[in-house]
């Protein structure tokens, strides 16, 4: 409809012929042609008008076909009679979990809350919150990478930076999630709190700052214990005093089951692992086959492994320094034991449906599914449970002592915090250990599934170059396994699962891993001629294997490649010198200009990478200060990255002649310019 051919502009004058004076101005032919043209124009005009008149009816039908999700959180709050919205910036799910707990708690304190993903709503409507009486916006903001916002909070962060909207009349509070071992501790929480006040918002309670290097759960519980009284005081409302459990989801056991409509571990689209469709991301991972799985260390009590995932045909592209995310599967024996203790049929098909019909989050995990699938693929059953889980479970303990203990650990009292720290965190008790060590505790399995957090993807620095190996993604990892104080063995979920991924299974099938690639800022310099200094002890060597492959590829292309220096550290030469053969070949080929290895336990005094850096301080300072070198640090954030940074301060002082304050500023400037890059974890 409405697609009409282009109309020519007709001249009424007919053919271009010189007039003859004796003849009439128009011949019969002229009159005929003119009439015909006028008739055609009238017909065209009327038919066009008729066509245009039908278009509004067609347009009125389109909204029925293209229904869109509500992007106005203000309209949604008005429609559902809410006065508190809790936004989350979450990368691993913790901030989202805290956000859900706050919105759920709201009704105990005279408020009506909803949790919201800022990516799903139009955040430019924030000034309109003042239209709702006694309203409040709370922000649970995690900091990701080097002081960056999480992926889902990026647009909101950009809005705060680029706009000067008036937030007068908007009440807010912020809780930040960070880690003190990182340079930019809680940068996103601090920025959100500061910026909302600058825009005219009213802070109703102080910024909370959780530290994941300490006890993030305790930090959050302590903050909200003070936050809620501040809310009550500010809005003149009273706590209900009702501490009874509030269910967010209802259990539905379908009677007429079509097993083709039941989720079996997919993250988003049903049957997505059977019919793979790009693009692949967090909600649509690619099922990569395991091409290589080999042990890297020759001896010792640890298992270090190199795994190669085949991504042929996936259209996935990656660069050296990017991360690969894998979705692990829980230990089957733990799943079965939970089912046994709770006397549950794990193969029952269920759906947990949100009691709040207006919520965008309809289920806590993909539904319908079975309890077995939920506990195997969707829920975190290995990490110690958070205090809110213990509080909700307390009602199911038949022994009053167990009830009191669980409630005490969920409280903000010093005694309760201490007990939670020692009995749950220090002892590494997961939910199975809690159930085993409290025999009177028998929760319903559906409520337990509602309470447990989602099992998150695990990220690894890619140990290969996309230019050299475009169809293969490599992982370098150490298997996490240790004894806890209760005598149990703690097995890391992802690394033990990966370790057991044999290339071809007993039944002849190839082992597969659900994965996707996450882009990183950890990049080789744009100019190949820039010198590169890489510092990566242990599995921190991973991205540098990709860097070396790429520098070698550049060299083969005839490019001028600058000095390439590696500082690697491990325990013993004959035990865990990772990629020794490959590194020595890179050195032999001239790709690796200098290979420096610190074997910490091969001599009496321990030697680490920072000691070797200090030995070469003059050359390093020349590379940094004169030759525009780029520095890269990968590995442990808590000790190694900090010690290395302090060593560079020392080098700047001792060789560069700077004061300590100047040295700190100098290194910070390198970071700002992208010449001092970190890929670290704690």
C-alpha positions in Angstrom: 0.0 0.0 0.0 1.1 3.5 -0.7 3.9 2.5 -3.0 3.0 4.5 -6.2 5.1 4.8 -9.3 7.0 8.1 -9.8 4.9 10.4 -11.9 6.5 12.4 -14.8 5.7 16.1 -15.0 3.7 16.4 -18.2 3.8 19.5 -20.4 0.4 20.5 -21.9 2.1 21.8 -25.0 2.5 18.6 -27.0 5.3 18.1 -29.6 8.0 20.8 -30.0 6.8 22.1 -33.5 7.1 25.7 -34.8 3.6 27.3 -35.1 2.1 28.3 -38.4 0.2 31.6 -38.3 -2.6 30.6 -40.6 -3.6 27.5 -38.6 -5.7 27.5 -35.3 -3.7 27.5 -32.1 -4.6 23.9 -31.3 -5.2 21.0 -33.7 -7.8 18.3 -33.1 -4.9 16.0 -32.2 -3.6 18.5 -29.6 -7.1 18.8 -28.0 -7.4 15.0 -27.9 -4.0 14.5 -26.3 -4.6 17.3 -23.8 -8.0 15.8 -22.8 -6.4 12.4 -22.4 -3.7 13.8 -20.2 -6.1 15.7 -18.0 -8.3 12.6 -17.7 -5.3 10.5 -16.6 -4.3 13.1 -14.1 -7.8 13.2 -12.6 -8.0 9.4 -12.5 -4.5 9.3 -10.8 -5.5 12.0 -8.3 -8.7 10.2 -7.3 -7.1 6.8 -7.0 -4.2 8.2 -5.0 -6.7 9.9 -2.6 -8.6 6.6 -2.3 -5.4 4.7 -1.5 -4.3 7.3 1.1 -7.7 7.0 2.8 -7.2 3.3 3.4 -3.8 3.8 5.1 -5.0 5.0 8.6 -7.0 1.7 8.9 -3.9 -0.3 8.1 -1.9 1.7 10.7 -4.4 1.1 13.3 -3.9 -2.6 13.0 -0.1 -2.6 13.5 0.1 -2.2 17.3 -1.7 -5.6 17.6 1.2 -7.2 15.7 4.1 -5.4 17.2 3.5 -5.3 21.0 6.5 -3.7 22.8 7.7 -4.1 26.3 6.9 -1.2 28.7 10.1 0.9 28.9 8.6 3.5 31.3 9.3 2.5 34.8 7.4 5.5 36.0 4.2 4.4 34.2 4.7 0.9 35.5 5.1 2.1 39.1 2.0 4.2 38.8 0.0 1.4 37.3 1.1 -1.2 39.9 1.0 1.3 42.9 4.7 1.2 43.7 6.7 3.9 45.3 10.2 2.3 45.4 12.3 1.2 42.5 15.6 -0.7 42.9 18.0 -0.6 39.9 20.9 -3.0 39.6 24.2 -2.8 37.7 25.2 -6.4 37.8 27.9 -8.5 35.9 27.8 -11.7 37.9 24.3 -11.6 39.4 25.2 -10.5 43.0 23.9 -6.9 42.6 20.8 -8.2 41.0 20.3 -10.6 43.9 20.8 -7.7 46.5 18.3 -5.6 44.5 15.7 -8.4 44.7 16.2 -8.7 48.4 15.7 -4.9 48.9 12.5 -4.8 46.8 11.2 -7.9 48.6 11.9 -6.3 52.0 10.2 -3.1 51.1 6.7 -4.3 52.2 8.1 -4.9 55.7 8.9 -1.2 56.0 5.8 0.4 54.6 7.1 0.7 51.0 6.0 -1.0 47.8 9.1 -2.0 45.8 10.1 -3.3 42.4 13.5 -4.3 41.1 14.5 -3.1 37.6 17.3 -3.6 35.1 18.3 -0.1 33.9 19.0 -1.6 30.4 15.3 -2.5 30.1 13.9 1.0 31.0 14.2 4.6 29.8 16.5 6.0 32.5 16.0 9.6 31.2 12.6 9.4 33.0 14.4 9.4 36.4 13.4 13.1 37.0 9.7 12.0 36.7 10.1 9.9 39.9 9.1 13.1 41.8 5.6 12.7 40.3 5.1 9.7 42.7 4.5 10.6 46.4 7.0 9.3 48.9 9.0 7.7 46.2 12.5 6.4 46.3 15.1 5.1 43.8 17.8 2.7 45.2 20.8 1.7 43.1 22.9 -1.5 43.7 25.8 -0.8 41.4 28.7 -3.2 40.9 32.1 -2.0 39.5 33.5 -4.0 36.7 37.0 -4.1 35.2 39.1 -1.0 35.7 36.4 1.1 37.4 33.8 0.6 34.6 30.1 0.1 34.7 28.6 -3.3 34.2 27.3 -4.1 30.7 23.7 -3.6 31.7 24.4 -0.2 33.4 26.5 1.3 30.6 23.7 3.3 29.0 22.6 4.7 32.4 26.3 5.6 33.1 26.4 7.4 29.8 23.2 9.2 30.6 24.5 10.5 33.9 27.7 11.7 32.2 26.0 13.4 29.3 22.9 15.0 30.8 22.2 17.8 33.3 18.6 16.8 34.1 17.1 18.3 37.3 16.5 15.6 39.8 14.9 17.9 42.4 12.4 15.9 44.4 14.0 12.6 43.6 15.0 10.6 46.7 17.8 8.1 46.3 20.3 5.8 48.0 23.2 3.8 46.6 24.9 0.6 47.6 28.1 -0.2 45.7 29.7 -3.6 45.1 33.5 -3.7 44.7 36.7 -5.3 45.6 39.5 -3.4 47.5 42.2 -5.3 45.8 41.4 -3.4 42.6 42.7 0.1 41.8 39.2 1.7 41.3 37.4 0.3 44.4 33.7 0.8 44.1 34.1 3.5 41.4 30.6 3.0 39.9 28.9 3.2 43.3 30.8 6.3 44.2 30.1 8.0 40.9 26.4 7.2 40.9 26.0 8.5 44.5 28.0 11.7 43.7 26.4 12.4 40.3 22.7 11.9 41.5 23.4 14.5 44.2 25.0 16.9 41.8 21.9 16.7 39.6 19.7 17.8 42.6 18.6 14.4 44.0 18.2 14.0 47.7 20.3 11.3 49.4 18.2 9.7 52.1 21.0 7.4 53.4 24.8 7.2 53.1 26.5 5.4 50.3 27.2 1.7 51.2 30.3 0.1 49.9 30.6 -3.7 49.8 34.0 -5.3 49.6 34.1 -8.7 47.9 37.7 -9.1 49.1 36.4 -9.1 52.7 32.8 -10.1 53.4 30.4 -8.6 50.8 27.3 -10.2 52.4 28.1 -8.7 55.9 28.7 -5.3 54.3 25.3 -5.4 52.6 23.4 -6.7 55.7 25.0 -4.0 57.9 24.1 -1.3 55.4 20.5 -2.3 55.0 20.1 -2.7 58.8 20.7 1.1 58.9 19.1 1.9 55.6 15.6 0.8 56.4 15.3 2.9 59.6 16.5 5.9 57.6 13.7 5.2 55.0 11.1 4.9 57.8 12.2 8.2 59.3 12.4 10.1 56.1 8.9 9.0 54.8 7.2 8.8 58.2 6.3 5.2 57.8 6.6 2.3 60.3 8.1 -1.1 60.0 5.4 -3.7 60.1 7.5 -6.0 62.5 6.4 -8.9 60.3 9.4 -11.2 59.8 7.4 -14.0 58.2 8.7 -15.5 54.9 7.5 -13.8 51.8 7.3 -16.0 48.7 8.0 -14.3 45.4 7.2 -17.3 43.2 4.4 -19.9 43.3 5.0 -23.5 42.4 3.0 -24.9 39.4 3.2 -28.6 38.5 1.8 -28.9 35.1 -0.4 -32.0 34.5 -0.3 -32.0 30.7 3.4 -32.1 29.9 4.9 -31.7 26.5 8.5 -32.6 27.0 9.5 -30.6 23.9 8.5 -27.4 25.8 10.6 -28.3 28.9 14.0 -26.5 29.4 17.0 -28.9 29.7 19.8 -26.4 30.5 19.3 -23.7 27.8 20.0 -20.1 28.9 17.4 -18.4 26.8 15.7 -19.8 23.7 14.2 -23.3 24.1 16.1 -26.0 22.1 18.9 -23.4 21.4 21.5 -26.1 21.9 19.8 -28.3 19.2 19.4 -25.6 16.6 22.3 -23.1 17.1 21.7 -19.6 15.6 24.2 -16.7 15.8 24.9 -14.2 17.2 26.1 -16.0 20.4 26.1 -14.2 23.7 25.2 -14.6 27.4 21.6 -15.6 26.6 22.5 -17.6 23.6 25.9 -19.4 24.2 27.6 -21.5 21.5 28.0 -25.2 22.1 31.7 -25.6 21.3 33.4 -29.0 21.0 36.5 -29.7 23.0 39.3 -30.3 20.6 42.2 -30.5 23.1 42.3 -31.1 26.9 45.9 -31.7 28.2 47.6 -31.3 31.5 50.3 -28.6 31.5 52.3 -29.4 34.6 54.7 -32.3 34.8 54.2 -33.0 38.6 53.0 -31.4 41.8 49.7 -31.6 43.7 47.8 -29.3 41.4 46.2 -29.9 38.0 46.9 -27.1 35.4 45.3 -27.6 32.0 45.2 -26.3 28.5 41.8 -26.6 26.7 41.0 -25.8 23.1 37.4 -25.1 22.1 36.5 -25.5 18.4 34.4 -22.5 17.2 34.3 -23.4 13.5 31.2 -22.2 11.8 30.0 -20.1 14.8 30.9 -16.7 13.2 32.5 -15.9 16.6 35.4 -13.5 16.3 37.9 -12.7 19.0 41.0 -10.7 19.6 44.0 -11.4 21.8 43.2 -10.4 25.4 39.5 -11.1 25.2 37.7 -13.4 27.7 35.8 -16.6 27.1 32.8 -17.2 29.2 31.8 -20.8 29.9 28.6 -22.1 31.5 29.5 -24.9 33.9 27.4 -27.8 35.2 27.1 -28.7 38.9 28.4 -32.0 40.3 25.7 -34.7 39.8 26.5 -36.3 43.2 25.7 -33.0 45.1 22.4 -32.7 43.1 21.4 -36.3 43.9 22.3 -35.9 47.6 20.1 -32.7 47.9 17.2 -34.6 46.3 17.8 -37.5 48.7 17.8 -35.3 51.9 14.7 -33.4 50.8 13.0 -36.6 49.7 12.2 -35.1 46.4 11.5 -36.6 42.9 14.1 -34.6 41.0 12.5 -35.5 37.6 9.2 -33.7 38.4 8.5 -31.0 35.8 7.8 -27.7 37.5 7.4 -24.0 36.9 8.0 -21.3 39.4 5.8 -18.3 38.4 6.3 -14.8 39.7 3.4 -13.8 42.0 3.9 -10.2 40.7 2.3 -10.5 37.3 3.7 -7.1 36.2 7.3 -8.1 36.8 9.5 -8.5 33.8 11.2 -11.5 35.5 8.5 -14.2 35.2 10.6 -17.0 36.6 13.8 -17.3 38.7 15.3 -19.5 36.0 14.0 -20.9 32.6 10.7 -22.7 33.2 9.1 -25.2 32.9 12.0 -27.5 33.8 12.7 -30.3 36.3 14.2 -29.9 39.8 17.2 -31.9 38.5 17.9 -29.5 35.6 17.4 -26.5 37.9 19.9 -27.8 40.5 22.3 -29.0 37.8 22.3 -26.1 35.3 20.7 -23.1 36.8 21.4 -22.8 40.5 24.5 -22.2 42.6 24.7 -25.1 45.0 28.5 -25.0 45.6 29.1 -21.6 47.1 28.2 -20.8 50.8 24.5 -19.6 51.0 23.9 -15.9 51.7 22.2 -14.8 55.0 18.8 -14.2 53.4 18.7 -17.9 52.4 19.4 -19.0 55.9 16.7 -16.6 57.3 14.1 -18.0 54.9 15.1 -21.6 55.6 14.9 -21.2 59.4 11.1 -21.8 59.4 11.6 -25.3 58.1 13.9 -26.4 61.0 11.9 -28.6 63.5 14.6 -28.1 66.2 14.2 -24.7 67.9 18.0 -24.5 68.4 18.6 -24.8 64.6 15.9 -22.2 64.0 17.6 -19.8 66.4 21.1 -20.5 64.9 19.9 -19.8 61.3 18.1 -16.6 62.3 21.0 -15.4 64.4 23.4 -15.9 61.4 21.1 -13.9 59.3 21.0 -11.0 61.7 23.2 -7.9 61.9 24.3 -8.5 65.5 28.1 -8.9 66.1 27.5 -12.4 67.4 25.4 -13.4 64.4 28.0 -12.0 61.9 30.8 -13.8 63.7 28.8 -17.1 63.6 28.0 -16.7 59.9 31.7 -16.0 59.2 33.0 -19.0 61.0 30.3 -21.6 60.5 29.4 -20.8 56.9 32.1 -18.8 55.2 35.3 -20.0 56.8 34.1 -23.6 56.8 33.0 -23.3 53.1 29.7 -24.9 53.9 27.5 -25.1 50.8 23.7 -25.7 50.9 24.3 -29.4 51.0 26.6 -29.2 54.0 24.1 -26.9 55.8 21.4 -29.5 55.3 23.7 -32.4 56.3 24.9 -30.6 59.5 21.4 -29.5 60.5 19.3 -32.7 60.4 16.1 -31.0 61.5 16.2 -28.7 58.5 13.8 -29.9 55.8 12.8 -27.1 53.5 10.5 -27.7 50.5 12.6 -28.2 47.4 10.6 -25.5 45.4 11.3 -22.8 48.1 15.0 -23.8 48.2 15.1 -23.5 44.4 13.5 -20.0 44.6 16.1 -18.9 47.2 19.3 -20.1 45.7 21.2 -17.7 43.4 21.8 -18.4 39.7 24.8 -20.4 38.6 27.0 -17.9 36.8 29.2 -18.1 33.8 33.0 -18.4 34.5 35.4 -16.1 32.6 38.9 -17.0 31.5 41.5 -14.9 29.6 41.8 -16.4 26.2 45.2 -18.1 25.7 45.3 -17.8 21.9 45.3 -15.2 19.1 42.2 -14.9 16.9 44.4 -13.9 14.0 46.5 -17.1 14.2 43.7 -19.5 15.4 40.4 -18.0 14.2 38.5 -21.2 14.7 39.9 -22.1 18.1 39.7 -20.5 21.6 42.2 -21.7 24.2 41.8 -21.8 28.0 44.6 -22.1 30.6 43.3 -22.9 34.1 44.1 -24.5 37.4 41.7 -27.0 38.9 40.3 -25.7 42.3 40.3 -28.4 44.9 41.0 -28.2 48.7 40.0 -29.6 52.0 37.6 -27.6 54.2 37.7 -27.4 58.0 34.7 -29.8 58.2 36.7 -32.5 56.4 34.9 -32.1 53.1 36.5 -31.6 49.7 35.7 -28.3 48.0 35.7 -28.7 44.2 35.6 -25.6 42.0 32.5 -26.0 39.8 33.9 -24.9 36.4 37.5 -26.2 36.6 36.5 -29.7 37.8 33.8 -29.8 35.1 36.3 -28.7 32.4 39.0 -31.1 33.7 36.6 -34.0 33.0 35.7 -32.9 29.5 37.5 -35.7 27.6 37.7 -34.9 23.9 35.7 -38.0 22.9 33.3 -39.6 25.4 32.8 -43.3 26.0 29.8 -43.4 23.7 31.7 -41.7 20.9 30.2 -38.3 21.3 32.4 -35.2 21.3 32.5 -33.3 24.6 30.9 -29.8 24.4 31.1 -26.5 26.4 28.4 -23.7 26.2 30.5 -20.5 25.7 30.6 -17.0 24.3 33.3 -14.3 24.0 33.4 -11.1 26.0 35.4 -8.2 24.6 38.1 -6.7 26.7 40.2 -3.6 26.8 43.4 -5.7 27.3 44.9 -5.0 23.9 48.3 -5.1 22.2 49.5 -1.6 21.1 48.2 -0.3 17.8 51.8 0.2 16.6 53.6 -3.1 16.4 56.9 -1.3 16.9 56.0 -0.3 20.5 57.9 -2.5 23.0 55.7 -4.8 25.1 56.4 -5.9 28.7 54.2 -8.7 29.9 54.0 -9.9 33.6 51.9 -13.0 34.2 52.8 -15.6 36.8 50.9 -18.9 36.9 47.8 -19.0 34.8 48.2 -15.2 34.3 50.3 -16.2 31.3 47.1 -17.0 29.4 46.6 -13.8 27.4 50.3 -13.5 26.8 50.3 -16.7 24.8 47.8 -15.0 22.5 50.0 -11.8 22.4 53.1 -13.8 21.5 51.3 -15.7 18.8 50.1 -12.4 17.4 53.5 -10.7 17.6 55.0 -13.7 15.8 52.3 -13.5 13.1 53.1 -9.7 12.7 56.8 -10.5 12.3 56.0 -13.1 9.6 54.0 -10.3 7.8 57.2 -8.3 7.7 56.1 -5.7 10.2 58.6 -3.9 12.4 57.9 -5.6 15.8 59.3 -3.9 19.0 60.9 -5.6 21.9 58.6 -8.3 23.5 59.5 -9.2 27.1 57.9 -11.7 29.4 58.1 -12.1 33.1 56.6 -15.4 34.2 56.5 -17.0 37.6 55.8 -20.5 38.9 56.8 -22.8 41.8 59.5 -25.0 40.2 61.1 -25.4 36.8 60.4 -29.2 36.7 56.9 -28.9 38.0 54.7 -26.1 36.6 56.8 -24.2 34.0 53.7 -23.7 31.8 54.1 -23.7 28.1 57.9 -24.1 28.5 58.4 -25.6 25.1 56.3 -23.0 23.3 58.0 -20.1 25.1 61.5 -21.3 24.3 60.5 -21.7 20.7 59.2 -18.1 20.7 62.5 -17.0 22.2 64.5 -19.0 19.6 62.5 -17.4 16.7 63.2 -13.9 18.0 59.5 -13.3 18.8 60.2 -13.2 22.5 63.1 -10.8 23.0 63.6 -11.7 26.7 62.2 -14.5 28.8 62.5 -14.0 32.6 61.2 -16.8 34.8 60.9 -16.6 38.6 60.9 -20.1 40.2 59.6 -19.3 43.7 60.5 -22.6 45.4 63.7 -23.8 43.5 66.0 -22.1 46.0 66.1 -21.2 49.7 64.7 -17.7 49.4 61.4 -17.3 47.5 61.8 -15.4 44.2 58.8 -13.7 42.5 58.4 -11.7 39.3 58.8 -8.4 41.1 62.3 -9.4 42.2 63.3 -9.9 38.5 61.7 -6.6 37.5 63.9 -4.9 40.1 67.0 -6.6 38.7 66.3 -5.1 35.3 65.1 -1.7 36.5 67.4 0.4 34.2 66.3 -1.3 31.0 62.7 -1.3 32.1 62.8 2.5 32.8 64.3 3.2 29.4 61.5 1.1 27.7 58.8 2.9 29.7 60.1 6.5 29.8 61.9 6.7 26.4 60.6 4.0 24.1 56.9 4.3 24.8 56.6 0.7 26.0 53.2 -0.8 27.0 53.0 -2.8 30.3 50.6 -5.7 30.9 49.9 -7.4 34.2 47.7 -10.5 34.4 46.9 -12.8 37.4 46.3 -12.4 41.1 45.0 -9.0 42.2 45.4 -9.3 45.9 49.1 -9.7 46.1 51.0 -10.0 42.8 49.4 -7.1 41.0 49.9 -4.8 44.0 53.5 -5.9 44.5 54.3 -5.4 40.8 52.8 -1.9 40.9 54.8 -1.0 44.0 57.9 -2.2 42.2 57.2 0.1 39.3 56.9 3.0 41.8 60.3 2.0 43.2 61.8 1.9 39.7 60.4 5.4 38.8 61.9 6.7 42.1 65.3 4.9 41.9 66.0 5.2 38.2 63.7 8.1 37.1 64.6 10.3 40.1 60.9 10.9 41.0 59.5 11.4 44.5 57.0 8.7 45.6 54.0 11.1 44.9 55.4 11.8 41.4 56.0 8.0 40.8 52.4 7.2 41.8 51.1 10.0 39.5 53.4 8.8 36.7 52.0 5.2 36.8 48.4 6.5 37.0 49.1 8.5 33.8 50.3 5.4 32.1 47.0 3.7 33.0 45.0 6.6 31.7 46.9 6.5 28.4 46.3 2.8 28.1 50.0 1.9 28.5 49.6 0.1 31.9 46.9 -2.5 31.5 45.5 -5.0 34.1 43.6 -8.3 33.7 43.5 -9.4 37.3 41.2 -11.5 39.6 41.0 -12.1 43.3 
